[in-house]
């Protein structure tokens, strides 16, 4: 963000407003003029603060990733129990969160960024998909017991859990069929 290490109050305010905008409108056809008009700014101010449109997109993706991680961190036991909850309960809780209608904007943004990072390996999208896979695997690893977490089989189990969650999420976003996608997650959990 800009040249300052610590963003100003106005820069944070504009990023919050831009983030709310892209949660509704997405990033694929983002144009600075309509965005600036919608958030009470100007394209010049956004370029000044973020260096370029790519810099703004990068800041928005960082914000989305931070929000996602904050929400994923809530997977642990209510009340902050130090004991890992296990992979099954983690998948169940994650799916409940993923399927909630109020998270669709963030998850559409995640899906868009994930897909673009696979084809646009440079620029603001670079590394987003790889980073989000690592983030999710780390969260799921934290839900496994140390005896399972530190084995090849533990890595395979959390990779499969992530694949099921990601596939069901993409299906849900594409079709809106929560019952069918949720049924697939439930069948995976029933093993």
N, C-alpha and C positions, 0 to 999 in steps of 0.2 A: 504494500500500500504506500503510495506516495513516497516522499523522501524521508519523512519522519518515522522513527522507530515506533513511537506511540501515536496512534491515530487521534486526531482531534475529536471533540464532541460532534462537530458538524460532519466529519468523515464517518464516524460511527452511525450517526443518524441517517446519512445518505445510504450507507451500506445496508442498514436495517430496512430502509424503504425499498431499495433495489432488490434485496432478498425477497421481501414480501411480493414484489412485482414478478420476479422470475418464478416464484412458487406457483403463481397463477398462469403466467404466460410462457414459461420455459425459456431456454437459452438459445435454441436452434436458430431462430430468426431475430435475435436480439439486435435492436438498432438503438443507438444512443439517443437520438432525438426523441422518439416516443417514450423511452425510459426516463430521460431527464424531465420531460414535460409531466409525466405521471408522478414523479417523486419531488417536484418543486425545485429542480436544479437546471443546469444547462450542460450540453455535451462538453463544453470547454472546462467547466468545473470538474466534471467526472474525469476527463483526460488529465487535468492538472493533479487531481488527487491520486489517481491510479496509474498514471503514466501512459496508458493506452486502453483500448477496449479489452485487449487480452489481459491486461493487468486487473481490470475490473472483473472480468470473468473468473480469473484465478482467485480473486478475493471472495467472490460469491461461492465458488466451489469449496474453498477452505471453510467458509461459514457453514455450508451444507454438511460437510464432512464432520465438522465440530459438533453440529447439532445431532447428527446421526450417532456419533460416539457418545455424546452425553446421554442420549436415550438408551443406547445399548448398554451403557454402564449400569443402568438401573436393573439389569437382569438378576443381580444377586438376590439373596433372601431379603424379604422385607425386614426392616430393622437392622440391616447391615451385618448379618451373620457372617463370620469369617469362613465358614465351611462352604466348599463349592456345592452348588445345587445339583450338579449332574447335567449331562448333555440333553437328556430327554426333557426335563423341566425347562432348560434353557431354550430349546427349540419351541416348546409349547408357548412359553412367555413371549419369545421373539415373534412367533407367528401371530399371536393375539395383537401385539403392537403393530406389526406390518399390515394386518387386515383392517385395522381401525380406519374408518373413512377420513378422519381428521388428519391423517398422515399422508394422504394421497399426493398432495402437492410436493412435499419433500421427496417422496419416493419416485414420483415421475421425474423430478429433477435428477435424482440419483441415477435412474435408468438412462436418462438422456446423456448424462455425463459419462456413465460407464460405457455406453455404446460408442460415443464419440471418441473416448480415449483409446478404444481399440483400433480405430481407423485414422485418427489424427494424433500421431505419436509425438508431435511437436506442439509447442504453444501451450495455452492454458490447460488443455485436457491431458497433457502428458503425464502418464503415471497414475491417473485417477483410478482406473480399474484395478491395477496391481495394488495400489495403496489400500483400496477399500476391501479387497480380498484379504490382505494382511491384517487390516483392522478387525474384520469379522472373525477371522480364524483366531486372533489373539483373544477376543472376547469369549468365544466358545471354549478356547483352551482354559481360560480362567474359571469356567464352569465345571471343568472336569477335575476329578481327583488327581493329585500329583502322580499316583501310581499309574493312572491311565494316560494322563496328559503327556508324559515324557516317553511314550512308546510310539513306534511306527503305527501300531494299530489305533492308538489314540488320535494320531494325525489323520489317518484314513477316516475314522468315524466322524471327526469334526468337519473334514472336507466333504463327506457325504451329506452331513447335516446342512452345511452351507449350500451345497448344490440343490438340495430339496427346497430349502427356504428361498433361495434366489429364483429357482424355476417356478415355484408356486407364486412368488411375488410378481414375476414378469407376466405369468398367465393371468393373475388377478388384475393387474394394471391393464392388460390387453382386452380382457373380456368382462371384467366386473363380476365374474361368477365366483363369489366368495365361498359358497357352499361346496362347489366342486374342488376349488383350489385348497380350501381348508380340509376337505375330505381326504385329499391326497397327502397332506401333512399328517393328518390323524392316522392314515394307513401306514405311513412311514414310522410313526411313533409306536404303533401297535406291533410293528416289526414282523 
